[in-house]
Amino acid sequence: MKLLKSAVVAFVLALTMGSFSSAVVACEDGRTCFGPEQAIDLTLGKIAEAMKAINDGSDAQDVQKLIKKAMDAQKEINANDLVSRFRQKANKHLRKARKAAKKGDLVEATELLEKGEKGFEGLKSKL
């Protein structure tokens, strides 16, 4: 009886562990998973929002938050090492733009966002 009970417990445990798809737990930290092209488009959209906010006359703190969203979106771009290297280079422009927005220099932030936008658009050809 003890052997049967252990066998049933082991079977139920194996059944429950195997029933969950690995795709369900792929992004455990709460992020939504995207393909590389979708993530690039999402990042470009967030950069466009930040640039629009600057053109509309939003304050520096709002622009800084929008740039942060773009920086968060770029983390979803997962492809090969070449794409990762160019993603990091393009992300440097976003970091500098965020620092400029933090200081209140929205003109410099716009220039850096444009450079970052060109960098992320160039990633599509690297896929």
N, CA, C and O atoms as a GROMACS GRO file, in nm:
protein
  508
    1MET      N    1   0.083  -0.119   0.000
    1MET     CA    2   0.000   0.000   0.000
    1MET      C    3   0.088   0.126   0.000
    1MET      O    4   0.057   0.224  -0.068
    2LYS      N    5   0.196   0.121   0.077
    2LYS     CA    6   0.286   0.236   0.084
    2LYS      C    7   0.352   0.260  -0.051
    2LYS      O    8   0.371   0.374  -0.091
    3LEU      N    9   0.386   0.152  -0.121
    3LEU     CA   10   0.447   0.163  -0.252
    3LEU      C   11   0.348   0.220  -0.353
    3LEU      O   12   0.385   0.302  -0.437
    4LEU      N   13   0.223   0.179  -0.346
    4LEU     CA   14   0.119   0.229  -0.435
    4LEU      C   15   0.095   0.378  -0.412
    4LEU      O   16   0.078   0.454  -0.507
    5LYS      N   17   0.094   0.418  -0.287
    5LYS     CA   18   0.073   0.559  -0.252
    5LYS      C   19   0.188   0.645  -0.307
    5LYS      O   20   0.163   0.753  -0.362
    6SER      N   21   0.310   0.600  -0.294
    6SER     CA   22   0.426   0.673  -0.346
    6SER      C   23   0.421   0.682  -0.499
    6SER      O   24   0.455   0.784  -0.557
    7ALA      N   25   0.380   0.575  -0.561
    7ALA     CA   26   0.371   0.573  -0.707
    7ALA      C   27   0.264   0.671  -0.756
    7ALA      O   28   0.285   0.740  -0.856
    8VAL      N   29   0.151   0.676  -0.689
    8VAL     CA   30   0.044   0.768  -0.727
    8VAL      C   31   0.089   0.913  -0.710
    8VAL      O   32   0.064   0.996  -0.797
    9VAL      N   33   0.155   0.943  -0.600
    9VAL     CA   34   0.205   1.079  -0.575
    9VAL      C   35   0.308   1.118  -0.682
    9VAL      O   36   0.305   1.229  -0.734
   10ALA      N   37   0.398   1.026  -0.715
   10ALA     CA   38   0.499   1.054  -0.817
   10ALA      C   39   0.433   1.075  -0.953
   10ALA      O   40   0.475   1.162  -1.029
   11PHE      N   41   0.332   0.996  -0.985
   11PHE     CA   42   0.261   1.010  -1.112
   11PHE      C   43   0.188   1.143  -1.122
   11PHE      O   44   0.194   1.211  -1.224
   12VAL      N   45   0.119   1.181  -1.016
   12VAL     CA   46   0.045   1.308  -1.014
   12VAL      C   47   0.142   1.426  -1.024
   12VAL      O   48   0.115   1.523  -1.095
   13LEU      N   49   0.252   1.418  -0.955
   13LEU     CA   50   0.352   1.524  -0.961
   13LEU      C   51   0.411   1.538  -1.101
   13LEU      O   52   0.426   1.649  -1.152
   14ALA      N   53   0.443   1.426  -1.164
   14ALA     CA   54   0.496   1.429  -1.300
   14ALA      C   55   0.392   1.483  -1.398
   14ALA      O   56   0.426   1.556  -1.491
   15LEU      N   57   0.267   1.446  -1.379
   15LEU     CA   58   0.160   1.492  -1.466
   15LEU      C   59   0.140   1.643  -1.455
   15LEU      O   60   0.124   1.710  -1.556
   16THR      N   61   0.141   1.696  -1.335
   16THR     CA   62   0.119   1.840  -1.317
   16THR      C   63   0.238   1.922  -1.366
   16THR      O   64   0.220   2.031  -1.420
   17MET      N   65   0.358   1.871  -1.348
   17MET     CA   66   0.475   1.945  -1.394
   17MET      C   67   0.483   1.945  -1.546
   17MET      O   68   0.530   2.043  -1.605
   18GLY      N   69   0.440   1.842  -1.609
   18GLY     CA   70   0.444   1.833  -1.754
   18GLY      C   71   0.328   1.899  -1.823
   18GLY      O   72   0.331   1.916  -1.945
   19SER      N   73   0.226   1.937  -1.751
   19SER     CA   74   0.107   1.993  -1.814
   19SER      C   75   0.119   2.141  -1.844
   19SER      O   76   0.041   2.193  -1.923
   20PHE      N   77   0.214   2.211  -1.783
   20PHE     CA   78   0.231   2.354  -1.807
   20PHE      C   79   0.324   2.375  -1.925
   20PHE      O   80   0.430   2.312  -1.934
   21SER      N   81   0.285   2.460  -2.013
   21SER     CA   82   0.367   2.491  -2.128
   21SER      C   83   0.483   2.582  -2.087
   21SER      O   84   0.468   2.666  -1.998
   22SER      N   85   0.596   2.565  -2.150
   22SER     CA   86   0.710   2.652  -2.119
   22SER      C   87   0.685   2.793  -2.168
   22SER      O   88   0.746   2.888  -2.118
   23ALA      N   89   0.596   2.810  -2.266
   23ALA     CA   90   0.564   2.944  -2.315
   23ALA      C   91   0.486   3.024  -2.212
   23ALA      O   92   0.491   3.147  -2.212
   24VAL      N   93   0.415   2.956  -2.124
   24VAL     CA   94   0.337   3.024  -2.021
   24VAL      C   95   0.430   3.094  -1.922
   24VAL      O   96   0.397   3.202  -1.874
   25VAL      N   97   0.541   3.035  -1.892
   25VAL     CA   98   0.632   3.093  -1.793
   25VAL      C   99   0.756   3.154  -1.858
   25VAL      O  100   0.857   3.174  -1.791
   26ALA      N  101   0.749   3.185  -1.987
   26ALA     CA  102   0.866   3.237  -2.057
   26ALA      C  103   0.907   3.374  -2.006
   26ALA      O  104   1.026   3.401  -1.992
   27CYS      N  105   0.812   3.460  -1.978
   27CYS     CA  106   0.842   3.595  -1.931
   27CYS      C  107   0.787   3.609  -1.790
   27CYS      O  108   0.675   3.658  -1.769
   28GLU      N  109   0.865   3.567  -1.695
   28GLU     CA  110   0.818   3.559  -1.557
   28GLU      C  111   0.816   3.693  -1.485
   28GLU      O  112   0.750   3.707  -1.382
   29ASP      N  113   0.888   3.792  -1.537
   29ASP     CA  114   0.898   3.918  -1.465
   29ASP      C  115   0.786   4.016  -1.500
   29ASP      O  116   0.800   4.135  -1.473
   30GLY      N  117   0.679   3.970  -1.559
   30GLY     CA  118   0.564   4.054  -1.584
   30GLY      C  119   0.566   4.122  -1.720
   30GLY      O  120   0.468   4.188  -1.757
   31ARG      N  121   0.674   4.108  -1.796
   31ARG     CA  122   0.679   4.170  -1.927
   31ARG      C  123   0.603   4.085  -2.027
   31ARG      O  124   0.588   3.964  -2.009
   32THR      N  125   0.555   4.149  -2.130
   32THR     CA  126   0.491   4.078  -2.239
   32THR      C  127   0.598   4.044  -2.342
   32THR      O  128   0.680   4.130  -2.377
   33CYS      N  129   0.597   3.923  -2.389
   33CYS     CA  130   0.701   3.879  -2.482
   33CYS      C  131   0.663   3.917  -2.625
   33CYS      O  132   0.549   3.898  -2.668
   34PHE      N  133   0.761   3.970  -2.698
   34PHE     CA  134   0.743   4.007  -2.837
   34PHE      C  135   0.854   3.946  -2.918
   34PHE      O  136   0.958   3.907  -2.865
   35GLY      N  137   0.831   3.938  -3.049
   35GLY     CA  138   0.938   3.900  -3.140
   35GLY      C  139   1.029   4.021  -3.159
   35GLY      O  140   0.991   4.132  -3.123
   36PRO      N  141   1.148   4.001  -3.216
   36PRO     CA  142   1.241   4.113  -3.232
   36PRO      C  143   1.186   4.229  -3.315
   36PRO      O  144   1.205   4.345  -3.279
   37GLU      N  145   1.118   4.198  -3.425
   37GLU     CA  146   1.064   4.304  -3.510
   37GLU      C  147   0.953   4.381  -3.438
   37GLU      O  148   0.945   4.504  -3.449
   38GLN      N  149   0.869   4.311  -3.366
   38GLN     CA  150   0.763   4.377  -3.291
   38GLN      C  151   0.821   4.464  -3.180
   38GLN      O  152   0.771   4.574  -3.155
   39ALA      N  153   0.925   4.416  -3.115
   39ALA     CA  154   0.988   4.493  -3.008
   39ALA      C  155   1.055   4.619  -3.063
   39ALA      O  156   1.053   4.724  -2.998
   40ILE      N  157   1.115   4.608  -3.182
   40ILE     CA  158   1.176   4.726  -3.244
   40ILE      C  159   1.068   4.828  -3.277
   40ILE      O  160   1.085   4.948  -3.252
   41ASP      N  161   0.956   4.782  -3.334
   41ASP     CA  162   0.846   4.873  -3.366
   41ASP      C  163   0.789   4.938  -3.240
   41ASP      O  164   0.755   5.056  -3.240
   42LEU      N  165   0.778   4.860  -3.133
   42LEU     CA  166   0.730   4.914  -3.006
   42LEU      C  167   0.823   5.021  -2.953
   42LEU      O  168   0.778   5.126  -2.906
   43THR      N  169   0.953   4.996  -2.961
   43THR     CA  170   1.052   5.093  -2.915
   43THR      C  171   1.045   5.220  -2.998
   43THR      O  172   1.049   5.331  -2.945
   44LEU      N  173   1.036   5.204  -3.129
   44LEU     CA  174   1.025   5.321  -3.217
   44LEU      C  175   0.899   5.401  -3.188
   44LEU      O  176   0.899   5.524  -3.196
   45GLY      N  177   0.792   5.332  -3.155
   45GLY     CA  178   0.667   5.400  -3.119
   45GLY      C  179   0.682   5.481  -2.992
   45GLY      O  180   0.631   5.593  -2.982
   46LYS      N  181   0.753   5.426  -2.894
   46LYS     CA  182   0.775   5.498  -2.767
   46LYS      C  183   0.866   5.619  -2.789
   46LYS      O  184   0.846   5.723  -2.727
   47ILE      N  185   0.965   5.604  -2.877
   47ILE     CA  186   1.052   5.718  -2.909
   47ILE      C  187   0.971   5.827  -2.978
   47ILE      O  188   0.988   5.946  -2.948
   48ALA      N  189   0.883   5.788  -3.068
   48ALA     CA  190   0.798   5.885  -3.138
   48ALA      C  191   0.707   5.958  -3.039
   48ALA      O  192   0.683   6.078  -3.053
   49GLU      N  193   0.656   5.885  -2.940
   49GLU     CA  194   0.573   5.949  -2.837
   49GLU      C  195   0.652   6.054  -2.760
   49GLU      O  196   0.601   6.163  -2.731
   50ALA      N  197   0.776   6.022  -2.726
   50ALA     CA  198   0.859   6.116  -2.652
   50ALA      C  199   0.889   6.239  -2.736
   50ALA      O  200   0.886   6.351  -2.686
   51MET      N  201   0.918   6.219  -2.864
   51MET     CA  202   0.946   6.332  -2.952
   51MET      C  203   0.821   6.418  -2.972
   51MET      O  204   0.830   6.540  -2.980
   52LYS      N  205   0.706   6.354  -2.981
   52LYS     CA  206   0.580   6.428  -2.994
   52LYS      C  207   0.553   6.509  -2.868
   52LYS      O  208   0.505   6.622  -2.875
   53ALA      N  209   0.583   6.452  -2.754
   53ALA     CA  210   0.562   6.523  -2.628
   53ALA      C  211   0.652   6.647  -2.621
   53ALA      O  212   0.611   6.752  -2.571
   54ILE      N  213   0.775   6.634  -2.670
   54ILE     CA  214   0.865   6.750  -2.672
   54ILE      C  215   0.809   6.857  -2.765
   54ILE      O  216   0.808   6.975  -2.730
   55ASN      N  217   0.762   6.817  -2.882
   55ASN     CA  218   0.708   6.913  -2.979
   55ASN      C  219   0.579   6.978  -2.929
   55ASN      O  220   0.550   7.092  -2.963
   56ASP      N  221   0.502   6.905  -2.848
   56ASP     CA  222   0.378   6.960  -2.793
   56ASP      C  223   0.401   7.050  -2.673
   56ASP      O  224   0.309   7.114  -2.624
   57GLY      N  225   0.526   7.054  -2.625
   57GLY     CA  226   0.557   7.144  -2.514
   57GLY      C  227   0.539   7.082  -2.376
   57GLY      O  228   0.517   7.154  -2.279
   58SER      N  229   0.548   6.952  -2.366
   58SER     CA  230   0.538   6.886  -2.236
   58SER      C  231   0.659   6.921  -2.150
   58SER      O  232   0.764   6.960  -2.202
   59ASP      N  233   0.643   6.907  -2.021
   59ASP     CA  234   0.757   6.938  -1.933
   59ASP      C  235   0.859   6.824  -1.935
   59ASP      O  236   0.830   6.713  -1.980
   60ALA      N  237   0.977   6.855  -1.886
   60ALA     CA  238   1.090   6.762  -1.894
   60ALA      C  239   1.065   6.632  -1.820
   60ALA      O  240   1.113   6.527  -1.862
   61GLN      N  241   0.991   6.638  -1.711
   61GLN     CA  242   0.967   6.516  -1.633
   61GLN      C  243   0.880   6.417  -1.710
   61GLN      O  244   0.904   6.296  -1.705
   62ASP      N  245   0.780   6.467  -1.783
   62ASP     CA  246   0.696   6.378  -1.864
   62ASP      C  247   0.777   6.316  -1.978
   62ASP      O  248   0.762   6.198  -2.009
   63VAL      N  249   0.862   6.397  -2.039
   63VAL     CA  250   0.947   6.347  -2.148
   63VAL      C  251   1.041   6.240  -2.095
   63VAL      O  252   1.064   6.138  -2.160
   64GLN      N  253   1.095   6.263  -1.977
   64GLN     CA  254   1.187   6.166  -1.916
   64GLN      C  255   1.116   6.033  -1.893
   64GLN      O  256   1.175   5.927  -1.914
   65LYS      N  257   0.991   6.038  -1.850
   65LYS     CA  258   0.916   5.914  -1.828
   65LYS      C  259   0.890   5.840  -1.959
   65LYS      O  260   0.895   5.717  -1.963
   66LEU      N  261   0.862   5.915  -2.065
   66LEU     CA  262   0.839   5.852  -2.195
   66LEU      C  263   0.967   5.788  -2.249
   66LEU      O  264   0.964   5.681  -2.309
   67ILE      N  265   1.079   5.855  -2.228
   67ILE     CA  266   1.206   5.797  -2.271
   67ILE      C  267   1.236   5.671  -2.192
   67ILE      O  268   1.290   5.575  -2.246
   68LYS      N  269   1.201   5.670  -2.065
   68LYS     CA  270   1.220   5.550  -1.981
   68LYS      C  271   1.136   5.434  -2.035
   68LYS      O  272   1.181   5.319  -2.034
   69LYS      N  273   1.015   5.464  -2.082
   69LYS     CA  274   0.931   5.359  -2.141
   69LYS      C  275   0.995   5.302  -2.267
   69LYS      O  276   0.988   5.182  -2.292
   70ALA      N  277   1.057   5.389  -2.346
   70ALA     CA  278   1.128   5.343  -2.466
   70ALA      C  279   1.246   5.255  -2.428
   70ALA      O  280   1.273   5.154  -2.492
   71MET      N  281   1.317   5.295  -2.322
   71MET     CA  282   1.431   5.215  -2.276
   71MET      C  283   1.384   5.079  -2.225
   71MET      O  284   1.453   4.978  -2.243
   72ASP      N  285   1.269   5.076  -2.161
   72ASP     CA  286   1.215   4.949  -2.114
   72ASP      C  287   1.171   4.861  -2.231
   72ASP      O  288   1.188   4.739  -2.228
   73ALA      N  289   1.114   4.923  -2.334
   73ALA     CA  290   1.067   4.847  -2.450
   73ALA      C  291   1.184   4.786  -2.527
   73ALA      O  292   1.170   4.678  -2.583
   74GLN      N  293   1.297   4.854  -2.531
   74GLN     CA  294   1.410   4.801  -2.607
   74GLN      C  295   1.469   4.676  -2.545
   74GLN      O  296   1.542   4.603  -2.611
   75LYS      N  297   1.439   4.650  -2.420
   75LYS     CA  298   1.489   4.529  -2.354
   75LYS      C  299   1.429   4.402  -2.414
   75LYS      O  300   1.483   4.293  -2.396
   76GLU      N  301   1.317   4.417  -2.483
   76GLU     CA  302   1.249   4.302  -2.543
   76GLU      C  303   1.315   4.257  -2.673
   76GLU      O  304   1.282   4.150  -2.726
   77ILE      N  305   1.407   4.336  -2.726
   77ILE     CA  306   1.472   4.302  -2.854
   77ILE      C  307   1.576   4.195  -2.826
   77ILE      O  308   1.686   4.224  -2.780
   78ASN      N  309   1.541   4.073  -2.855
   78ASN     CA  310   1.630   3.959  -2.833
   78ASN      C  311   1.649   3.887  -2.965
   78ASN      O  312   1.555   3.826  -3.017
   79ALA      N  313   1.767   3.894  -3.018
   79ALA     CA  314   1.796   3.822  -3.141
   79ALA      C  315   1.935   3.762  -3.127
   79ALA      O  316   1.959   3.680  -3.038
   80ASN      N  317   2.027   3.800  -3.213
   80ASN     CA  318   2.162   3.744  -3.206
   80ASN      C  319   2.259   3.847  -3.146
   80ASN      O  320   2.218   3.956  -3.107
   81ASP      N  321   2.385   3.812  -3.141
   81ASP     CA  322   2.485   3.899  -3.079
   81ASP      C  323   2.505   4.029  -3.157
   81ASP      O  324   2.528   4.134  -3.098
   82LEU      N  325   2.497   4.022  -3.288
   82LEU     CA  326   2.514   4.141  -3.370
   82LEU      C  327   2.404   4.243  -3.340
   82LEU      O  328   2.431   4.361  -3.320
   83VAL      N  329   2.282   4.196  -3.337
   83VAL     CA  330   2.168   4.284  -3.307
   83VAL      C  331   2.181   4.339  -3.165
   83VAL      O  332   2.151   4.456  -3.141
   84SER      N  333   2.224   4.257  -3.074
   84SER     CA  334   2.239   4.301  -2.935
   84SER      C  335   2.343   4.412  -2.923
   84SER      O  336   2.324   4.507  -2.848
   85ARG      N  337   2.451   4.399  -2.997
   85ARG     CA  338   2.556   4.502  -2.994
   85ARG      C  339   2.504   4.636  -3.046
   85ARG      O  340   2.527   4.740  -2.985
   86PHE      N  341   2.433   4.632  -3.159
   86PHE     CA  342   2.378   4.756  -3.216
   86PHE      C  343   2.265   4.811  -3.131
   86PHE      O  344   2.245   4.932  -3.125
   87ARG      N  345   2.190   4.723  -3.064
   87ARG     CA  346   2.085   4.768  -2.973
   87ARG      C  347   2.145   4.846  -2.858
   87ARG      O  348   2.091   4.949  -2.817
   88GLN      N  349   2.257   4.798  -2.805
   88GLN     CA  350   2.323   4.868  -2.695
   88GLN      C  351   2.375   5.004  -2.739
   88GLN      O  352   2.368   5.101  -2.663
   89LYS      N  353   2.426   5.013  -2.862
   89LYS     CA  354   2.473   5.141  -2.913
   89LYS      C  355   2.357   5.239  -2.927
   89LYS      O  356   2.370   5.356  -2.891
   90ALA      N  357   2.245   5.192  -2.979
   90ALA     CA  358   2.128   5.280  -2.994
   90ALA      C  359   2.071   5.319  -2.859
   90ALA      O  360   2.020   5.429  -2.842
   91ASN      N  361   2.081   5.228  -2.763
   91ASN     CA  362   2.029   5.256  -2.630
   91ASN      C  363   2.112   5.364  -2.559
   91ASN      O  364   2.059   5.436  -2.474
   92LYS      N  365   2.238   5.377  -2.594
   92LYS     CA  366   2.321   5.483  -2.536
   92LYS      C  367   2.262   5.621  -2.565
   92LYS      O  368   2.266   5.710  -2.480
   93HIS      N  369   2.208   5.636  -2.685
   93HIS     CA  370   2.146   5.764  -2.720
   93HIS      C  371   2.022   5.790  -2.634
   93HIS      O  372   1.996   5.903  -2.594
   94LEU      N  373   1.947   5.684  -2.606
   94LEU     CA  374   1.829   5.700  -2.521
   94LEU      C  375   1.870   5.738  -2.379
   94LEU      O  376   1.806   5.824  -2.317
   95ARG      N  377   1.976   5.676  -2.328
   95ARG     CA  378   2.022   5.710  -2.193
   95ARG      C  379   2.066   5.855  -2.186
   95ARG      O  380   2.034   5.926  -2.091
   96LYS      N  381   2.141   5.898  -2.288
   96LYS     CA  382   2.187   6.037  -2.290
   96LYS      C  383   2.069   6.133  -2.305
   96LYS      O  384   2.068   6.240  -2.245
   97ALA      N  385   1.969   6.094  -2.384
   97ALA     CA  386   1.850   6.178  -2.401
   97ALA      C  387   1.773   6.189  -2.269
   97ALA      O  388   1.720   6.295  -2.236
   98ARG      N  389   1.768   6.081  -2.196
   98ARG     CA  390   1.699   6.084  -2.066
   98ARG      C  391   1.773   6.175  -1.968
   98ARG      O  392   1.709   6.249  -1.892
   99LYS      N  393   1.906   6.170  -1.968
   99LYS     CA  394   1.983   6.258  -1.881
   99LYS      C  395   1.963   6.403  -1.921
   99LYS      O  396   1.952   6.490  -1.835
  100ALA      N  397   1.958   6.430  -2.053
  100ALA     CA  398   1.936   6.566  -2.099
  100ALA      C  399   1.797   6.616  -2.058
  100ALA      O  400   1.781   6.731  -2.018
  101ALA      N  401   1.698   6.528  -2.067
  101ALA     CA  402   1.563   6.566  -2.025
  101ALA      C  403   1.558   6.589  -1.875
  101ALA      O  404   1.485   6.675  -1.826
  102LYS      N  405   1.636   6.512  -1.802
  102LYS     CA  406   1.641   6.529  -1.657
  102LYS      C  407   1.696   6.667  -1.621
  102LYS      O  408   1.652   6.730  -1.525
  103LYS      N  409   1.793   6.713  -1.702
  103LYS     CA  410   1.851   6.846  -1.680
  103LYS      C  411   1.762   6.956  -1.735
  103LYS      O  412   1.783   7.074  -1.704
  104GLY      N  413   1.663   6.921  -1.816
  104GLY     CA  414   1.573   7.019  -1.872
  104GLY      C  415   1.612   7.064  -2.012
  104GLY      O  416   1.548   7.155  -2.066
  105ASP      N  417   1.713   7.005  -2.072
  105ASP     CA  418   1.760   7.041  -2.205
  105ASP      C  419   1.686   6.955  -2.308
  105ASP      O  420   1.735   6.850  -2.350
  106LEU      N  421   1.568   7.001  -2.349
  106LEU     CA  422   1.485   6.922  -2.440
  106LEU      C  423   1.534   6.929  -2.584
  106LEU      O  424   1.503   6.841  -2.664
  107VAL      N  425   1.610   7.032  -2.619
  107VAL     CA  426   1.666   7.041  -2.754
  107VAL      C  427   1.768   6.930  -2.775
  107VAL      O  428   1.766   6.861  -2.877
  108GLU      N  429   1.858   6.914  -2.678
  108GLU     CA  430   1.957   6.807  -2.687
  108GLU      C  431   1.889   6.670  -2.680
  108GLU      O  432   1.931   6.576  -2.747
  109ALA      N  433   1.785   6.659  -2.599
  109ALA     CA  434   1.712   6.533  -2.588
  109ALA      C  435   1.650   6.496  -2.722
  109ALA      O  436   1.648   6.379  -2.759
  110THR      N  437   1.598   6.595  -2.794
  110THR     CA  438   1.539   6.568  -2.926
  110THR      C  439   1.643   6.518  -3.023
  110THR      O  440   1.618   6.422  -3.097
  111GLU      N  441   1.760   6.581  -3.024
  111GLU     CA  442   1.868   6.538  -3.114
  111GLU      C  443   1.911   6.394  -3.083
  111GLU      O  444   1.932   6.313  -3.173
  112LEU      N  445   1.923   6.364  -2.955
  112LEU     CA  446   1.965   6.230  -2.914
  112LEU      C  447   1.857   6.127  -2.944
  112LEU      O  448   1.888   6.013  -2.979
  113LEU      N  449   1.730   6.165  -2.929
  113LEU     CA  450   1.622   6.074  -2.963
  113LEU      C  451   1.620   6.043  -3.112
  113LEU      O  452   1.591   5.930  -3.153
  114GLU      N  453   1.652   6.144  -3.194
  114GLU     CA  454   1.658   6.120  -3.338
  114GLU      C  455   1.770   6.023  -3.373
  114GLU      O  456   1.754   5.936  -3.458
  115LYS      N  457   1.885   6.038  -3.306
  115LYS     CA  458   1.996   5.944  -3.328
  115LYS      C  459   1.957   5.804  -3.283
  115LYS      O  460   1.987   5.705  -3.351
  116GLY      N  461   1.891   5.795  -3.169
  116GLY     CA  462   1.846   5.665  -3.120
  116GLY      C  463   1.744   5.602  -3.213
  116GLY      O  464   1.745   5.481  -3.236
  117GLU      N  465   1.656   5.684  -3.268
  117GLU     CA  466   1.555   5.634  -3.361
  117GLU      C  467   1.622   5.576  -3.485
  117GLU      O  468   1.582   5.470  -3.533
  118LYS      N  469   1.722   5.646  -3.538
  118LYS     CA  470   1.795   5.594  -3.654
  118LYS      C  471   1.865   5.462  -3.620
  118LYS      O  472   1.870   5.370  -3.702
  119GLY      N  473   1.920   5.455  -3.499
  119GLY     CA  474   1.987   5.333  -3.457
  119GLY      C  475   1.893   5.215  -3.448
  119GLY      O  476   1.927   5.104  -3.491
  120PHE      N  477   1.774   5.238  -3.392
  120PHE     CA  478   1.678   5.128  -3.379
  120PHE      C  479   1.618   5.092  -3.515
  120PHE      O  480   1.586   4.975  -3.537
  121GLU      N  481   1.601   5.189  -3.605
  121GLU     CA  482   1.553   5.156  -3.739
  121GLU      C  483   1.656   5.070  -3.814
  121GLU      O  484   1.620   4.983  -3.894
  122GLY      N  485   1.784   5.096  -3.788
  122GLY     CA  486   1.890   5.017  -3.850
  122GLY      C  487   1.894   4.873  -3.802
  122GLY      O  488   1.951   4.786  -3.868
  123LEU      N  489   1.834   4.848  -3.686
  123LEU     CA  490   1.834   4.711  -3.633
  123LEU      C  491   1.751   4.616  -3.720
  123LEU      O  492   1.778   4.497  -3.724
  124LYS      N  493   1.651   4.670  -3.787
  124LYS     CA  494   1.565   4.584  -3.870
  124LYS      C  495   1.645   4.517  -3.981
  124LYS      O  496   1.616   4.403  -4.018
  125SER      N  497   1.745   4.586  -4.033
  125SER     CA  498   1.825   4.526  -4.139
  125SER      C  499   1.924   4.423  -4.086
  125SER      O  500   1.977   4.343  -4.163
  126LYS      N  501   1.948   4.423  -3.956
  126LYS     CA  502   2.042   4.329  -3.895
  126LYS      C  503   1.976   4.197  -3.856
  126LYS      O  504   2.045   4.100  -3.824
  127LEU      N  505   1.843   4.192  -3.859
  127LEU     CA  506   1.774   4.070  -3.818
  127LEU      C  507   1.791   3.959  -3.919
  127LEU      O  508   1.740   3.849  -3.899
   0.00000   0.00000   0.00000
